[in-house]
């Protein structure tokens, strides 16, 4: 049908103006001249159409493959053009809400006069007579309201408001075509069950797009608009029964208007509602990957890139209609979740958390934890355990000997070589030589540092042996020699920040991991070495798609924090952790490097490691408080642990998750170190100590062979301590004083349970933390 012209519309309004004004003022005695003047100004001096703020649209979060993993919204809405709304749906809404929509100029004269007379006689609003255009105006005014008071004013049932809506409606009819008005109405209307707009309603009620709504479905949605709360099918059977009645009323009205035949109407009325209610919950609690979702949410709310103020950012998240493509890899995420789930139960008070990140880009591939995510503290946690406090995390756990990597890198950057080291005492007091970055002496003359379980065993240690055996005393002395502040600067360059956001504790036991950390920060630091010294700030969002389709790429933020040759050398040393150190016997079947961490008194345990393709860090501690509830004599995931150490629980979780995450990725090797720069170190007494230990082990092995393996023939020779020196003999040209890690054999460095524990921390006035 052709739309009524503007002049015709105004003339029509003028013709009934007197009657309308009379109806309005029936309860009040007003002079006839005043009525005439008011009527003339009301319907001739029209305002501009109401300002239309962008409709609140839901923000969707997608994984790296484009699959939706979460959504946020103030109103669950996804606007669509009129061409993507089925004809039955359009006809149904017109039939029940405004049958003369294509005939009037914004006001249904008959309906409005009828309603105004009835309302004036009743002294208030008794009947509705609003056209679709008037209803659109009301929704626009409600939508743009900034406060509840403004929203109440836009909804209040008064004749003054009805006249205001009417004037705006006439103005809108001047500016827009009928189809443009209908499109706006269908996108702004509330249909119930949390669905705003016809597209969200079609998805919520029937699991289809608005373009595919059938006659029955369209009539159902059209019937819900008048009383969306009273016909909300998600509430219960009573509301569903009302919705069925409303649907059939719409079908009857469509039949009366000859939009459908009697046969079509009868067939549709005989059908059930056919609801297929879809879950459309918002927020991270409803996400399949809640911890990653929580990180993305926090990133949006804290980053100035999304708004100048937190209120602006919150509004954009809830209303902006953004699509955020993220870095999450479902394969890697499931690998982390399964590795944790197989060893730690959600019911345990001990919690495991893991972060997995891509070296060279900083893209977060997975964030997982053993607890369920939610607001019920008895069954779940709202703390984002793999992340720092700025991203919803908590205090974190002391990182233990995972921090020794920063001292190692600092030493290599300052000229230390493979095989270089010194003799260590059985106990060490950091009484001199430690200065923080403010130039203050921070010595601890009342603290005594021991190695494993407080044992006072000293002796010669090289860079490699001190790392593989995770000697506390060696690393305290190394930190003193290379400079505490320089070690702190290395850590900062690799993104190390306390989980709680506070300043790093620059104390002698810094290298033993006294600072509380989160897995993601540690994983990103370790990924730097996998990327040959290139540190990349963790990133979760790679692309922002605005509601109008504009795309904004989010690049990685990376710096060369460590020289490439230094990173290569660090990788060489930490690779030996899997062959001759604390993780001996736990391999992922490809080149890997890493470091265990077990804190003083077993308050927490860590493992951080990497391949050239993926880095990860795992922490374990008690969520009730790591110092009050140490990891000793505990049952975790159905297994008993006398004490939880870096290699006994975090290490296996790391191994399982990395193996699964990389199963379809070809193995990549580390770049070999520059032996002309890093080879040829010397540690006084180390070779003699290793030879003596080798002889002792041979005697032990010979007795073992004679007693148990006579039938197997000669036992043969095995790689061991002397192989520690073989790698550099030809390269360095010194048979007696050169050495490096050849990474062959288990080396026999472990004594008893040695190599299965490490840690950091320090007890003022008493023993310092131990480490194996």
C-alpha positions in Angstrom: 0.0 0.0 0.0 1.1 3.6 -0.7 2.1 5.7 2.4 0.0 8.7 3.2 1.7 12.0 2.2 2.9 14.4 4.8 0.3 17.1 3.9 -2.5 14.5 3.9 -1.3 13.4 7.3 -1.3 16.8 8.8 -4.6 17.7 7.2 -6.1 14.6 8.8 -4.7 15.5 12.1 -6.2 19.0 11.8 -9.6 17.6 10.9 -9.8 15.7 14.1 -7.8 18.1 16.2 -10.7 19.6 17.9 -12.2 16.3 18.8 -8.9 15.1 20.2 -8.4 18.2 22.2 -11.9 17.9 23.6 -11.4 14.3 24.6 -8.2 15.3 26.4 -9.8 18.1 28.3 -13.1 16.6 29.2 -12.2 16.5 32.9 -11.2 20.2 32.9 -13.1 23.3 31.9 -11.1 25.2 29.2 -12.1 28.0 27.0 -12.9 27.1 23.4 -10.3 29.5 22.0 -7.6 28.0 24.1 -8.5 24.6 22.9 -8.3 25.7 19.3 -4.9 27.4 19.7 -3.4 24.4 21.6 -4.7 22.0 18.9 -3.2 24.0 16.2 0.3 24.3 17.8 0.3 20.6 18.8 -0.2 19.2 15.4 1.4 21.8 13.1 4.6 22.8 15.0 6.2 19.3 15.1 9.5 18.6 16.8 12.4 16.8 15.1 12.2 13.1 15.4 13.6 11.8 18.8 17.3 11.3 18.9 18.0 7.6 18.3 21.0 6.4 20.3 22.5 3.1 19.1 20.5 0.2 20.4 22.1 -1.9 23.1 23.6 -4.9 21.3 25.2 -8.0 22.7 29.0 -8.3 22.6 30.1 -11.7 21.4 33.5 -13.4 22.2 34.8 -15.9 19.6 37.7 -18.3 19.8 40.5 -18.3 17.3 38.4 -20.4 14.9 35.4 -18.0 15.1 33.2 -20.1 17.4 31.2 -18.2 20.0 32.5 -18.9 23.5 30.7 -16.2 25.5 28.5 -13.1 25.2 27.8 -10.0 27.2 24.7 -7.8 27.0 22.6 -5.3 28.8 19.9 -6.3 26.3 20.2 -9.5 24.3 19.8 -8.1 20.9 21.2 -8.5 17.4 19.7 -6.0 15.0 18.8 -7.2 11.4 17.6 -5.4 8.3 13.9 -5.7 7.4 14.9 -7.9 4.5 16.1 -10.5 7.0 12.7 -10.8 8.7 10.3 -13.3 7.2 7.1 -12.0 5.6 4.8 -14.0 8.0 6.5 -12.3 11.0 6.1 -8.8 9.5 2.4 -9.5 8.7 1.8 -10.9 12.2 3.1 -7.9 14.0 1.2 -5.5 11.8 -2.0 -7.5 12.2 -2.0 -7.5 16.0 -0.4 -4.2 16.7 -1.4 -1.8 13.9 -3.6 -3.1 11.1 -3.7 0.3 9.4 0.1 0.8 9.6 0.5 1.3 5.9 -2.5 3.6 5.7 -1.9 6.2 8.4 0.7 8.9 8.8 1.8 7.9 12.3 -1.5 8.0 14.1 -4.4 5.6 13.8 -7.1 8.2 14.0 -10.0 5.8 14.8 -8.0 3.9 17.4 -6.5 7.0 19.0 -9.9 8.8 19.3 -11.5 5.7 20.8 -8.6 5.4 23.4 -8.5 9.1 24.2 -12.2 9.3 24.9 -12.2 6.2 27.1 -9.1 7.4 29.0 -10.4 10.9 29.5 -13.7 9.5 30.9 -11.8 7.2 33.1 -9.4 9.9 34.3 -6.4 7.9 33.2 -5.1 5.4 30.7 -7.7 2.6 30.2 -7.2 1.7 26.5 -4.2 1.6 24.2 -4.5 3.1 20.7 -0.8 3.6 19.8 0.4 2.9 16.3 3.6 1.0 15.7 5.3 4.3 15.1 4.1 5.6 18.5 5.3 2.4 20.1 8.7 2.9 18.4 8.9 6.4 19.8 8.2 5.2 23.3 10.9 2.5 23.1 13.4 5.1 21.7 12.7 7.4 24.7 13.1 4.5 27.1 16.3 3.3 25.5 18.0 6.7 25.5 17.1 7.4 29.2 20.2 7.7 31.3 18.6 7.1 34.7 15.7 5.1 36.1 13.8 8.4 36.7 14.1 9.2 33.0 13.0 5.6 32.1 10.0 5.9 34.4 9.1 9.2 32.8 9.2 7.6 29.4 6.9 4.8 30.5 4.4 6.7 32.7 0.8 6.3 31.7 -0.3 9.9 31.1 -2.1 11.8 28.4 0.7 14.3 28.2 3.2 11.5 27.3 0.8 10.1 24.7 0.6 13.5 23.0 4.4 13.8 23.0 4.7 10.4 21.5 2.1 11.3 18.9 4.0 14.4 17.8 7.3 12.5 17.6 5.5 9.8 15.6 4.2 12.3 13.0 7.7 13.7 12.7 9.2 10.2 12.2 6.7 9.5 9.5 8.0 12.6 7.7 11.6 11.3 7.8 11.4 7.5 7.3 9.6 5.1 5.0 7.2 2.6 6.5 9.6 -0.3 6.1 12.3 1.7 7.8 10.0 2.4 10.7 8.9 -1.3 10.9 12.6 -2.4 10.8 13.3 -0.1 13.8 10.4 -1.3 15.7 11.2 -5.0 15.2 14.7 -4.5 16.4 13.9 -2.4 19.5 10.8 -4.3 20.8 11.0 -6.7 23.8 9.5 -10.1 23.2 10.1 -11.6 26.6 12.5 -14.3 28.0 15.3 -11.7 27.8 15.1 -11.3 24.1 15.2 -7.8 22.6 14.5 -7.5 18.9 13.1 -10.1 16.5 16.4 -11.8 15.7 17.2 -12.5 19.4 13.6 -13.6 20.0 13.7 -16.0 17.0 16.9 -17.6 18.3 15.7 -17.7 21.9 12.2 -19.1 21.3 12.8 -21.3 18.3 16.6 -21.6 17.6 16.2 -20.1 14.1 17.0 -16.7 12.4 14.3 -14.1 12.0 14.4 -14.7 8.2 13.2 -18.3 8.7 10.3 -17.7 11.0 7.1 -19.6 9.9 3.6 -18.4 10.2 3.0 -20.1 13.5 6.3 -18.9 14.9 5.8 -15.4 13.7 2.3 -15.2 15.2 3.7 -16.5 18.5 6.4 -13.8 18.7 3.9 -11.1 17.6 1.5 -12.2 20.4 4.2 -11.8 23.0 5.0 -8.1 22.4 1.8 -6.7 24.2 2.6 -8.4 27.5 6.1 -9.9 27.3 6.3 -10.7 31.0 2.9 -12.3 31.3 3.6 -14.5 28.2 7.2 -15.3 28.9 7.5 -19.0 28.1 10.7 -19.4 30.1 8.8 -18.8 33.4 6.3 -21.6 33.4 3.2 -23.4 32.0 0.8 -20.7 32.9 2.7 -18.1 30.8 3.0 -20.6 27.9 -0.8 -21.1 28.0 -1.3 -17.3 27.8 1.2 -17.2 24.9 -0.8 -19.8 23.1 -3.9 -17.8 23.5 -2.2 -14.7 22.2 -0.8 -16.6 19.2 -4.2 -17.8 18.2 -5.6 -14.3 18.6 -2.9 -13.1 16.2 -3.9 -15.8 13.7 -7.5 -14.9 13.9 -6.7 -11.2 13.3 -4.6 -12.2 10.3 -7.5 -14.2 8.9 -9.8 -11.2 9.4 -7.4 -9.0 7.5 -7.1 -11.6 4.7 -3.4 -12.0 5.3 -3.9 -15.8 5.6 -6.7 -18.0 4.4 -9.1 -19.6 6.9 -7.5 -23.0 6.2 -4.0 -21.6 6.9 -5.2 -20.0 10.1 -7.0 -23.2 11.3 -3.9 -25.4 10.5 -1.6 -23.0 12.4 -4.0 -22.8 15.4 -4.0 -26.6 15.6 -0.3 -26.7 16.1 1.4 -26.6 19.5 3.6 -23.7 20.3 6.6 -25.7 19.1 9.0 -23.9 21.4 12.7 -24.8 21.3 14.0 -22.5 24.0 17.7 -21.8 23.6 20.0 -20.8 26.5 21.1 -17.2 25.9 22.8 -16.5 29.2 25.4 -13.8 29.3 28.6 -13.4 31.2 31.5 -15.8 31.9 29.5 -18.0 34.3 27.7 -19.4 31.2 30.8 -19.8 29.1 32.4 -23.1 28.3 35.8 -21.5 29.0 35.0 -19.2 32.0 38.6 -18.4 33.1 39.6 -17.2 29.7 36.3 -15.4 29.3 37.0 -13.6 32.7 40.4 -12.5 31.4 38.9 -11.0 28.2 36.2 -9.3 30.2 38.8 -7.8 32.6 41.0 -6.8 29.6 38.1 -4.8 28.1 37.2 -3.1 31.4 40.7 -2.1 32.3 42.2 -1.2 28.9 41.9 2.5 27.7 41.6 1.2 24.2 38.0 0.4 25.0 37.0 3.7 26.6 38.3 6.6 28.7 36.6 5.6 31.9 35.6 2.3 33.4 31.9 3.3 33.0 32.5 3.9 29.3 34.2 0.5 28.9 31.4 -1.2 30.9 28.8 0.4 28.7 30.6 -0.6 25.5 31.0 -4.2 26.7 27.3 -4.5 27.6 25.8 -2.5 24.8 28.3 -2.0 22.1 27.4 -4.9 19.8 31.1 -5.8 19.4 32.5 -9.1 18.2 35.8 -9.9 19.8 38.0 -12.5 18.1 40.3 -14.0 20.6 43.4 -16.2 20.8 41.8 -19.2 22.6 42.6 -22.5 21.0 40.0 -25.1 21.9 42.4 -28.0 21.4 45.0 -26.5 23.7 42.3 -25.4 26.2 40.9 -28.9 26.4 44.4 -30.3 26.8 45.0 -28.1 29.9 41.6 -28.8 31.4 41.9 -32.6 31.0 45.5 -32.7 32.4 44.3 -30.8 35.5 41.1 -32.7 35.8 42.9 -36.1 35.8 44.9 -35.1 38.9 43.0 -32.5 40.8 39.3 -32.6 41.8 37.1 -29.5 41.8 36.1 -30.5 45.4 39.8 -30.3 46.6 40.8 -27.2 48.5 44.1 -27.6 46.8 43.8 -25.9 43.4 45.8 -26.3 40.2 45.9 -23.6 37.5 47.6 -23.5 34.1 48.3 -20.9 31.5 49.5 -21.8 28.0 50.9 -19.1 25.6 52.4 -18.9 22.2 56.1 -17.8 22.1 56.8 -14.9 19.8 53.3 -13.5 19.8 52.1 -13.6 23.4 48.8 -15.0 22.3 47.1 -16.8 25.2 46.0 -20.3 24.0 44.5 -21.6 27.3 43.6 -20.6 30.8 42.4 -23.5 33.0 41.9 -24.3 36.7 40.7 -27.2 38.7 37.9 -25.3 40.4 34.5 -24.6 38.7 33.9 -20.9 38.0 31.0 -19.3 39.8 29.8 -17.3 42.8 29.1 -20.1 45.2 32.3 -20.4 47.3 31.4 -23.9 48.5 31.2 -25.3 45.0 33.2 -22.9 42.8 35.4 -19.8 42.8 35.1 -16.4 41.1 38.8 -15.9 41.3 40.5 -16.2 38.0 43.2 -18.5 39.2 45.5 -18.6 36.2 45.7 -14.7 36.0 46.8 -11.8 38.0 44.5 -9.6 40.2 44.1 -7.0 37.4 42.4 -9.7 35.3 40.2 -11.1 38.1 42.9 -13.2 39.8 43.9 -13.3 43.4 47.2 -13.1 45.4 48.9 -15.8 43.5 51.5 -18.2 45.0 55.2 -17.8 45.6 56.9 -18.9 42.4 59.8 -20.8 44.0 62.8 -21.9 41.9 61.1 -21.0 38.6 62.7 -17.6 39.3 66.2 -19.1 39.0 65.9 -18.7 35.3 66.3 -14.9 35.6 69.6 -15.3 37.5 70.8 -17.8 35.0 70.0 -15.5 32.1 71.7 -12.6 33.8 74.8 -14.6 34.5 75.0 -15.8 30.9 74.5 -12.2 29.6 77.4 -11.1 31.8 79.8 -13.6 30.4 79.4 -16.8 32.4 80.1 -20.0 30.5 78.8 -23.5 30.5 80.7 -25.5 33.1 81.6 -22.4 35.1 80.8 -22.3 38.8 82.3 -22.4 42.3 82.4 -24.4 45.5 79.5 -23.9 47.8 79.3 -24.3 51.5 76.8 -26.5 53.3 74.9 -23.4 54.5 74.9 -19.8 53.4 74.1 -16.5 55.1 73.4 -13.6 52.8 75.1 -11.1 55.1 76.8 -9.0 52.4 76.8 -8.2 48.7 73.0 -7.7 48.1 71.8 -4.2 46.9 68.3 -3.5 45.5 67.6 -1.3 42.5 67.2 1.8 44.8 70.8 1.4 45.8 69.9 0.1 49.3 71.7 -2.7 51.0 69.2 -5.5 51.6 71.4 -8.1 53.2 69.8 -10.7 55.5 72.4 -11.6 58.2 69.9 -13.5 60.3 68.8 -15.9 57.5 70.5 -19.1 56.7 70.1 -20.7 53.3 70.1 -24.5 52.9 69.7 -26.9 50.1 67.3 -29.9 49.9 65.2 -30.4 53.0 67.6 -28.2 54.9 70.5 -30.5 54.3 73.9 -28.9 54.7 75.5 -30.6 51.7 77.8 -28.2 49.7 80.4 -28.8 47.1 81.3 -27.7 43.6 78.4 -26.6 41.2 78.5 -25.4 37.7 75.8 -23.4 36.0 74.3 -26.6 34.6 74.6 -28.7 37.7 73.4 -25.9 40.0 70.3 -25.6 37.8 69.6 -29.3 37.3 70.0 -29.9 41.0 68.3 -26.6 41.8 70.8 -25.7 44.4 69.6 -22.8 46.6 73.0 -22.0 47.9 74.6 -21.9 44.4 71.9 -19.6 43.1 72.1 -17.3 46.1 75.8 -16.9 45.5 75.4 -16.5 41.8 72.8 -13.8 42.3 75.2 -12.0 44.7 78.0 -12.2 42.1 75.9 -11.0 39.1 74.0 -8.4 41.1 70.5 -8.6 42.7 69.3 -5.5 40.9 70.5 -6.8 37.5 68.5 -10.0 38.1 65.5 -8.0 39.1 65.9 -5.9 35.9 66.0 -9.1 33.8 62.8 -10.4 35.4 61.0 -7.0 34.8 62.1 -7.0 31.2 60.4 -10.4 30.9 57.1 -9.0 32.2 57.5 -10.2 35.8 55.0 -8.4 38.1 53.5 -9.6 41.3 50.1 -11.1 41.0 48.6 -8.6 43.4 50.1 -5.7 41.5 52.4 -4.6 44.3 56.1 -3.9 43.9 58.5 -6.8 43.6 60.3 -7.8 46.8 63.9 -7.0 46.0 65.5 -9.2 48.6 68.4 -11.7 48.6 65.9 -14.6 48.2 64.5 -13.0 45.0 66.1 -15.8 43.0 64.4 -18.4 45.2 60.9 -17.1 44.2 59.6 -15.2 47.2 57.3 -13.1 45.1 53.7 -14.3 44.6 52.9 -14.9 40.9 50.2 -16.1 38.6 50.7 -18.8 36.0 50.1 -16.5 33.0 52.8 -14.0 34.0 55.3 -16.8 34.6 54.4 -18.6 31.3 54.9 -15.4 29.3 58.3 -14.9 30.9 59.4 -18.4 30.0 58.0 -18.1 26.5 60.5 -15.3 26.0 63.3 -17.9 25.9 61.4 -20.1 23.6 61.2 -17.1 21.2 64.9 -16.5 21.5 64.7 -13.6 23.9 61.6 -11.9 22.4 59.1 -11.0 25.2 55.5 -10.5 24.2 52.9 -9.1 26.5 50.1 -11.6 26.9 47.2 -10.9 24.5 43.8 -12.4 24.4 42.0 -10.3 21.8 43.3 -10.2 18.2 40.5 -8.4 16.4 37.6 -6.1 17.3 34.7 -6.0 14.9 32.4 -3.0 15.5 28.6 -3.3 15.1 28.9 -1.6 11.7 31.4 -4.2 10.5 34.5 -2.2 10.8 37.5 -4.3 11.9 40.3 -3.2 14.2 43.3 -5.5 14.5 45.0 -5.8 17.9 48.8 -6.4 17.2 51.2 -8.2 19.5 53.3 -6.0 21.8 56.8 -7.4 21.8 60.3 -6.4 22.7 63.8 -8.0 22.5 64.2 -8.5 26.2 67.2 -10.9 26.1 69.9 -11.3 23.5 69.2 -14.2 21.2 72.5 -16.0 22.0 71.8 -15.7 25.7 68.3 -17.2 25.2 69.8 -20.1 23.2 72.2 -20.7 26.1 69.4 -20.7 28.7 67.5 -23.2 26.6 70.5 -25.5 26.5 70.8 -25.5 30.3 67.1 -25.8 31.0 66.7 -28.7 28.5 68.9 -30.7 30.9 66.2 -30.5 33.6 64.4 -33.2 31.7 67.4 -35.4 31.1 69.6 -34.9 34.1 67.7 -32.8 36.6 64.5 -32.5 38.6 62.3 -33.7 35.8 64.5 -36.6 34.7 62.2 -39.4 33.3 59.3 -37.1 32.4 59.6 -36.3 28.7 57.1 -35.0 26.2 58.9 -36.7 23.3 60.3 -33.5 21.8 62.8 -30.8 22.6 61.7 -29.0 25.8 63.1 -26.9 28.6 61.8 -25.9 32.0 62.2 -25.5 35.7 60.5 -26.9 38.8 59.6 -24.9 41.8 58.7 -26.0 45.4 58.4 -23.5 48.1 59.6 -23.5 51.6 57.5 -25.8 53.8 55.7 -27.0 50.7 53.4 -24.0 50.6 53.1 -24.2 46.8 54.5 -26.0 43.9 55.2 -25.0 40.3 56.4 -26.1 36.9 57.1 -23.8 34.0 58.5 -24.9 30.7 58.3 -24.5 27.0 59.1 -25.8 23.5 59.7 -23.4 20.6 56.0 -23.6 19.8 54.3 -23.4 23.2 55.0 -22.3 26.7 53.0 -23.1 29.9 53.2 -22.7 33.7 51.3 -24.7 36.3 50.8 -23.7 39.9 49.4 -25.8 42.8 48.5 -24.4 46.2 45.6 -24.4 48.8 42.9 -21.8 47.9 42.3 -21.3 51.6 45.8 -19.9 52.1 49.1 -21.4 51.2 50.9 -20.6 54.4 48.2 -21.8 56.7 47.5 -25.0 54.6 50.8 -26.4 53.3 50.9 -29.2 50.7 51.9 -31.9 53.1 50.0 -35.0 54.0 47.2 -34.2 51.5 44.8 -36.1 49.4 44.5 -34.5 45.9 42.4 -35.9 43.2 42.2 -39.2 45.0 45.9 -39.6 45.4 47.9 -39.2 48.6 50.9 -36.9 48.8 53.3 -36.8 51.7 54.5 -33.5 50.2 53.7 -31.9 46.9 56.8 -31.0 44.9 57.4 -29.3 41.6 58.0 -32.6 39.8 55.3 -34.6 41.6 52.1 -32.8 40.6 52.6 -29.6 38.5 55.3 -31.3 36.4 53.0 -34.2 35.3 50.2 -31.8 34.6 52.5 -29.8 32.4 53.7 -32.9 30.6 50.2 -34.3 29.9 48.9 -30.9 28.7 51.8 -30.2 26.4 51.8 -33.6 24.9 48.1 -33.3 24.1 48.2 -29.7 23.0 51.1 -30.3 20.6 50.0 -33.7 19.2 49.3 -32.2 15.8 52.3 -29.9 15.8 55.6 -31.0 14.3 58.4 -31.0 16.7 60.8 -28.0 16.6 64.3 -27.9 17.9 66.0 -25.1 19.8 68.7 -23.1 18.1 72.1 -24.5 19.3 74.1 -22.1 21.6 77.2 -20.3 20.4 79.9 -22.4 22.0 82.6 -19.9 21.2 80.9 -17.5 23.5 79.4 -19.9 26.1 81.7 -23.0 26.1 84.8 -23.5 28.1 83.8 -22.8 31.7 85.5 -24.3 34.7 84.4 -25.2 38.2 87.2 -26.1 40.7 86.8 -29.6 42.0 83.7 -30.4 40.0 85.4 -33.0 37.8 87.0 -34.8 40.7 83.7 -34.8 42.6 81.9 -36.3 39.6 84.6 -38.9 39.0 84.3 -40.0 42.7 80.6 -40.2 42.5 80.8 -42.2 39.3 83.1 -44.7 40.9 80.8 -45.0 43.8 77.8 -45.6 41.5 79.8 -48.2 39.5 80.5 -50.1 42.7 76.8 -49.9 43.6 75.7 -51.0 40.2 78.2 -53.8 40.1 76.9 -55.2 43.4 73.4 -54.8 42.1 74.3 -56.6 38.9 76.1 -59.5 40.7 73.2 -60.0 43.1 70.3 -59.8 40.6 71.4 -59.9 37.0 74.0 -62.6 36.7 71.9 -64.2 33.9 72.0 -61.1 31.7 75.7 -61.2 30.9 78.1 -58.1 31.0 76.4 -55.0 32.4 78.5 -52.8 30.1 79.4 -49.1 30.4 76.8 -46.3 30.7 76.8 -42.6 30.0 77.1 -40.6 33.1 79.3 -38.1 34.9 82.2 -38.2 32.5 79.8 -37.4 29.6 79.2 -34.0 31.3 82.7 -33.0 30.1 82.8 -34.8 26.7 80.8 -32.2 24.8 83.4 -29.4 25.1 86.6 -31.3 24.9 87.1 -30.9 21.2 85.4 -27.5 20.9 87.3 -25.9 23.7 90.5 -27.9 23.3 91.0 -28.5 27.0 90.6 -32.1 28.2 91.0 -31.3 31.9 89.3 -28.0 32.6 86.6 -27.5 30.0 83.0 -28.8 30.2 79.4 -28.4 29.2 76.1 -30.2 29.3 76.1 -33.1 26.9 72.6 -34.0 28.1 73.3 -37.8 28.1 72.5 -40.2 30.9 70.8 -39.4 34.2 74.2 -38.3 35.5 73.5 -39.8 38.9 73.2 -36.3 40.3 70.2 -37.2 42.4 70.8 -38.4 46.0 67.8 -40.3 47.3 64.8 -38.2 46.4 67.0 -35.4 45.2 65.9 -33.6 42.0 62.2 -33.8 42.9 61.8 -30.7 44.8 62.7 -27.0 44.7 61.5 -23.8 46.1 62.0 -20.3 47.4 61.1 -18.1 50.2 62.7 -17.2 53.4 61.8 -17.3 57.0 63.1 -14.2 58.9 65.4 -15.1 61.6 65.5 -18.8 60.8 66.1 -21.2 58.0 65.8 -20.1 54.5 63.9 -22.1 51.9 65.4 -25.3 50.5 65.5 -26.6 47.0 66.3 -29.9 45.2 
